[in-house]
Amino acid sequence: MKRITGLLVLNFIFYALNAQTVNNFQLKDINNSSRSFTELKGEKLTLIDFWATWCKPCNKAIPELNKIYQQYIEKGVQIIGINCDGPRSISKVAPFTKSLQIKYPVLLDINSEVMNNLNISAFPTLIIVNSRGKIVWIHEGYAEGDNLRITAEIDKYLSTN
Amino acid sequence: MRSLSKFLILVSIFSTLSLFSYSQFNGTNLMEYQYGKVPGDTNAISTLYDRTVFNYNYKDIKAGLALEQFYTRYDNRNYIKPTQYYLQYSKDFMDIKAGNFYETIGRGLLLRSFEIPGAILEDLSYRSRSYFQRDVIGVSTRLRYKDLSVKLLYGKPLNNVFPPSQPDSLRRTDKIAAVAPEYTFAKQTLGASLLNLKNSNKSTLYGMFTSSGIISQYFSYYSELAKDLSNYSLSDFSDKAAYAMYASINLSINNLGVSAEYKSYKNFSLGAGINEPPALVKEHSYKVLNRSTHVLQPINESGYQIEAFYTFADLSTLTLNNTIAVNNLNDKFVFQEYFAEYDFSIKDNLDAKIFADYAEDPFKLEMNRISTGAYLKLGIPDGSSIKTDYEFQTFHRSGDKVYNHVLSLGYNHKSKLLFNITGEISNDPFLVEEEVKTWIGTNIKYQINSKHSLLLFAGQRRGGPACNAGVCYEVLDFNGIEVRITSRF
């Protein structure tokens, strides 16, 4: 029982600790060109969507992210899709991306390097990064109505950024 | 308990440092409590598993530590152990990492190390639980200069069949040294890799050539060829030689995407399993198909996979897949699968998905395997939704007609709360002693906030092969309750 209590305390004391930042990273995109976070990030906010072709909620989120991208790109908000398919399914990423007509850049993280560096453990995970590189919002999963929640968060951080 | 105290002191020091400097401290914690039975247990037992990952950043330097612990009433299964640690220095032109790292060479023909996020592994031999990770301990370096990049690595890959309660001399029996340069020009990339593998049996040198690129806005390709260079000549592609060949071509025209892949693997299982050539078998999200997967045999396997996607103007999507895998072992086995899925909306608030699959898997003695199912999701204006799905599978095995049914009902309120009840019925003689067997289980997920989530499972969970993130592993049957708390900080 002491162990369980200790571990529960450990789980919750981390509330007070500071937020994570995104350091520059470099990955190949679906056109075989190397792209860096510094080069792609938005002037005000950057949304990073971690997804995989085999993840059904990810596929549901992508058309909504496409709409959000078109709605906010002129306001200094960029979206970067980071695909985390491994060797088993990575060959499907480019045709899948083009079939869904994804407008924003899609990078390939075949080794899950960026994903592990940012402690991402679920698909899809969407993070909002401010102009100083700080992760201000993180959201796991995708369900009905999440698109409204995402735009509300973007509006909130645009007004404070 | 003393180790845990030391660990908490270390955490406090790092977190305090991060508050008073430009450094940063972050991490995650996964804790899972189980009370129940897996096959072979006569009584229900309690187990507690926990994994905490800490990362510390200061400018270009990063350090990290993963602590795993597992407790049961049986001392020989318990452990508390720092299972991963690293120190990393990153600049635009280089990354160097000492300690535990993940690295894949090419598409995994020579080396693949990885973790499956959130997956906890347990097997019937050791009955100890550990995180699903297959890392390498040693040094990894990546150098970049304009269009040239070079990976250099040295270390000992982990064989995760053995849990952390076992000694490293058993878990890490292979030693590798590799160099993998890559040059990109005009959207084409050429690579050549060498990997030396040493273990108590022998030392073997493997080589690999990689070529990939964009041919036009419609076509791209990827190919790689790896060979054992120590024991066979470069031109030897006989059945006795050790080699692996993988190629893919992608076609994209407007809303149509096609991926075609080819494989030919002969005697190419390296060391204790440090490589993982692409399986070229679709990873399904449907329960009946996910567990019916064909498991790759790198000793002898050839075949192809073609998958086509088409997205219609209303964003409905059609996916078609055909897979053939041939194993020439003592006998010849030909696995074949034909899959179709249509994902569409009936009304604005009503989404549907239907699938059909036909397969022959003589390696698993599953013939004339037919699987089908449907999924419906009804959206409610307050942001909630109700889901239901039904899957059915039937096949012939050695004179038996086997069937599997899965029925699931779920409710979710936005991404905050999810409730799901799943029932399964099977008459598979490999699993069932009576005429039929049922499994009923309930999942509740509550997202406390963006940093903490709670997952509760109660009931029975059917085991068997599970494929997740491109990797297949065995999950044990479970009957009991399970509570998982995940946190990030």
Interface residues (C-beta under 8 A of the other chain):
Chain A: R3 I4 G6 L7 L8 L10 N11 F12 F14 Y15 L17 N18 A19 Q20 T21 N23 N24 Q26 I30 N31 N32 S33 S34 A52 W54 C55 K56 N59 P63 C84 D85 G86 P87 R88 S89 I90 S91 K92 A94 P95 F96 T97 K98 S99 L100 Q101 I110 N111 S112 E113 M115 N116 N117 N119 I120 S121 A122 W137 I138 H139 E140 G141 Y142 A143 E144 G145 D146 L148 R149
Chain B: L4 L8 S15 S18 L19 Q24 F25 N26 G27 T28 N29 L30 M31 Y33 L48 D50 T52 V53 N55 N57 K62 Y71 S90 D92 Y102 E103 T104 G106 R107 G108 R112 F114 E115 P117 G118 R144 T184 K187 Q188 T189 S212 G213 I214 S220 Y222 S248 N250 L251 S252 N255 L256 G257 V258 S259 E261 E276 P277 P278 A279 L280 E283 S285 E307 F309 Y310 T311 L315 T317 D343 K377 G379 I380 G383 S384 S385 N412 K414 S415 L418 Q447 S450 K451 H452 S453 A469 G470 V471 I485 T486 S487 R488 F489
